[in-house]
């Protein structure tokens, strides 16, 4: 190939003083390449090499999967530079230059191509390496490994054939260990390897240039591998970014006792402690460390074995951390007493460690508070709030369900709520396993460590109640089959009393007892949260209806209640009977007299909450679910209620039948109940206002916000508003007292969003109910979406489950329309969100961007929301 | 009261040459007042009087229900004018002026106040009237009637007390008729009336001025009466319009044989024939005509009895019709040989008459074609297309259901589809009565004259199929209870074979055989439709899937098919078995092999339609409903399919159970099926393209538009579009043929509307599926809304049922957003509507206004849509 003028630079050299890249060129040359260049600039010893830019990846596909001529030319020039710098020559049989080839996207991305090592070895160079290393055994073993690696990764020949050849040789010779193989054995194996590859119709190339170009192509192709695509989807990495390729001179840690290799973190990635942390192996290559055949030594020991090297390494790690101002994860190799740093990158860390490092680095003046807050990922916080399964534990996963409520739990299987309570009383830890849960199971759910259901989705009764309790829950696990006194999990039978473990964060059902780590909220955590609050511009409220939930949420920093669902209060064992009686009432009068009995308990619910929330706003939603949700479905409860009511079982069944709906999600619920049965809403408003008056008289500040659900237009809202105002005014006049209360509405029906300007003329606040809004905007039932949503996400028709991450394009667009229309007619309108998305970081950031006043989420997500809101405020 | 300067004119005089109003002042002085003034200007003899303007109605309510001082003053001045003109005096006991008081809004509005006649009578004036009329009996009877009328209408005293007094007197005297009462009897009755009123704490005022002001107040109050409000709601009349009040000198038709009264139409209101049409009574007042005690004479006879008067009346009617250029409805009175016209207004007419009059008037050069088209109301057209119950018939209404498909039908009750076919074969007319219908009933539905179901809504199977067939249907009639071999309708028992009549336009179920009028489409009808088409700017297509429907729609002038639902084709008896087999398939391969069998029949469906529609576009929607809709629910069919498939009944039941959905409307349907089971859509596309190719080869023009249902975003659409294109291309390449086909989507999910810009980049057309869109925008299930929607409409929370009349504020707003976004990225985008609203006049007009290319509706609504579109085009 003739040398032509370079038109567009696509290859960047690194090493010594000829380095062409730098840290901020990550988009061009990928994270690994940028860091290698930056280290060279910092005069840190890095084996020289070059990076092919990320854009070449797209060109590769455009060029029918071939590297462009221009880039091939630049690769040639760079190889020459490396050869000169190392004083070695590619394919030389005296002093061969060997190279490694690695992928390197903008962000670190597992699932991409494995590293190819020892590239450049061929029938000549293996002799050169023998001389150079003074170890023919090492040279031939390296050659053997290279052929296997190259043929597998680049040519797609499966490992097993190579393994068979190796094993046969060992058996033939009676060896047990690979290290028993002699040079002659290895030479024979190499020959067998080559024939094997030929037999597969492939050919192992002897030309190092050809080896290199093929390897580079393999890296580009690995960008489109399934596992890489999946990773990108999960992590929101755009496909068009592409990967860079790093080609670097090999250094060997396995040339004797003066050589070695290791990995190290500049701080402890598990605890965050500011100590140099890592491990190494003398006379070994990186793969030996990974293989786990020999046990590595802790990094401290290197100080004794090679004090000069250790001291150099310490200087380097400090330099790197000071330079990058973050905890680094290093790979190093010592070749004949010379230290090389092969890689540095920001180290992955646990939530606890992230927090400690962030706070410590502020104390050390390395970063400021803003940066510290950004260093802790909102999603990570979850780890701190719930028990987790020890990372060291290898779980035997029996089945997978929906990760309905995070955390982990260990306990004995129980199949009824009663049994759960009974065993809890004996201090036994239990996991409640049910087809699905119902309000009657609340006691058992409280008693259990975790809940596992066969049916129901992320917002089923089990899921919602468990999240409120901060209790681990796996829902909709279709692989479980509940039988009499036992349960089949994925075909395996378990009896009541057998141990299982739930991982509510991943949805995994695990056999036996896994060791758990308890959550711990440190002072550093408090500091991060406090700093977050300094930056955060919107309020974070909670969705809570029991006093336990309210208290938990306050501890987690909730600044109000954004959603108090009154229907859950109706599910209490004694009240549910009254509620059913009310539903079966034949006249408004009968209904009113039952409602009178529900009034006092309802009032007491509110009093307790008002007292706890002194001075903080509380949004109370009037009754929302369709009445049939309160009716029993088992014969026993039906005949029970028939007896209580003094009516026939037939009549109860007929009422249940009449109330059934084809599409209950779009049925007779929310304010539609308030329009047709105003007496129900009147009782609730009376309970709210009476309790507020009583608590206010105790000297506390009560800020109730009465929220009307399922509004579809202004007239509906006006109708209910009038009812609320009249009911409230009667009470306030009677007590001759003033009370600040607001009336507002959920925005959860698309029509309400479209008519937001008219509704805002009457409403004092909007709260986006994004669960229902998502269902209606997508025309997608949460409960039924399981049949196809996973396939949709897999086929990338939907980027993710819109019930977990707010759909900003569609649902978000409608929210913006509603927000703008609402503010247009009522600039004082208070706006928040109370759907599940109120605790999901990207959704929280979206709400901040639009200009919401608050987000509201379940108690255990409050810290996540606080942090996410701070992130958005800092990032602007 | 002192006379002050007139500041704002609020009272307008009419009569002789002093008339102050005119015809175009309808908004100021109401329709009746404007016409009275106009008649005076035309020198038509009108008893003088004055009109209090409509604005006074609002002032009346602002002024705490009292007439403003200024208006009272102007009333005084106008009374003086009337007194002068008539030479009579209010309350005079020689020559008293008597007045009538009537309401008169901008548009004629039943439900408002009854007329008060003879106002001005008191203890003195009754003597004056005795002298004047020369009939004390007449005078005292008038006084008696006035007291009763005034006290009832103005003071709110119930009629029955007055009737009792009258009846007692007659019994006491042994009279049978009112006319037997003597003057003395009447004087006594008047006294008893007065005491009775006093006993109710009210007082009958003797002062004529007081009588007048109270009567005017009563007219204003009747504006807010419930029945007036209901009428306004139904007819879309704004509440703020208010009513005017007309006060007019009384004239008497009952002063002897030289007097009389009558009503007349300038043309026959029932047939439209251009003849003077009406009736009169000699020596009578208007109320005698209404009471029906004496039989009026046809108007022609007046020519013999009073030729001069008749000739004057003919001149007047011709003058009026020429002046108003429309058929008029007149009231006249002859007082002692003098003719007075009391009222003229545009006459109400039947659809047939409306058409004939409009066409005739164009021939007579009275109006132009535009005006003629506007004279026929789109809704009215329905009368012409379906049989109707004779207006003269008084039906015995047994129950009321939903008016699911218009028209009327008479037949013998049958309770099974088989029985219907069996009896039809014997030439018997039958009405099929079912709990609800299913695809198996199609044969019976065809055989029946009409269909009555106990369950299901306006879009249930029965309703949709019946509308397609143009067959009368009443759905969801909850008052029917189907028993073995008989049916209870509202408690009354009927056997199979008993006659009933259905009125599908009103939803009434009628006992026995009502006489029906057959529809007839005249040449005049064709003319009006042809003129409509000249003005109309958008196309009208039809929703049709059977060849019968297609042919009917073409006869009604459809210009294409806007919605061909392929699922109905699957319900055929032999095919449904294959469909079920497909659903029960365990692998894609099994499914494909069953689909292969469905391919040929499906292809033949399309061929037949393509042949019939030669040159017209046909939108074919790919499979839409969730699969469970095709599965059987009765044990017999289940065991049948289990046997055919060679699997267990248990397995079939399990599949049915698994496919069940909590909210099927938001479930696994539409393109979601196409994503998860691409083989189904592939078969359908293959059938469409193969049949199109075959018909094109026959020399016909085929314009298929393939429509993807339930799209929620651009990625989903791209996915299915690719499948369609690949499948189509394969076939076209194989045949080496070109075919013009388009690919587009339903817009029926709110998210699709919000992402319309992105979708339009890929789609060639949008068709708004406003049925589903309404459900999702409102969060309202059509099937479940029956529980509260009627109450919503009644309480005016919703102005009307949004499934019948498009909700322009919410759904319409979203349609505008989608239309604009779609056109923004694809200016060539073709846009239409295929929901039920496509045939509802106000919704059609809305679609024209936005700028749609077409509307599509069921075949029998095509003429309605054509006319409505023309109306919008003319009105601009």
Interface residues (C-beta under 8 A of the other chain):
Chain A: X661 X662 X663 X664 X665 X666 X667 X668 X672 X675 X676 X710 X712 X713 X715 X716 X719 X748 X749 X750 X751 X754 X755 X772 X775 X776 X777 X778 X779 X780 X781 X783 X784 X785 X787 X788 X791 X792 X795 X796 X797 X798 X807 X809 X810 X811 X813 X814
Chain B: X661 X662 X663 X664 X665 X666 X667 X668 X672 X675 X676 X710 X712 X713 X715 X716 X719 X748 X749 X750 X751 X754 X755 X772 X775 X776 X777 X778 X779 X780 X781 X783 X784 X785 X787 X788 X791 X792 X795 X796 X797 X798 X807 X809 X810 X811 X813 X814
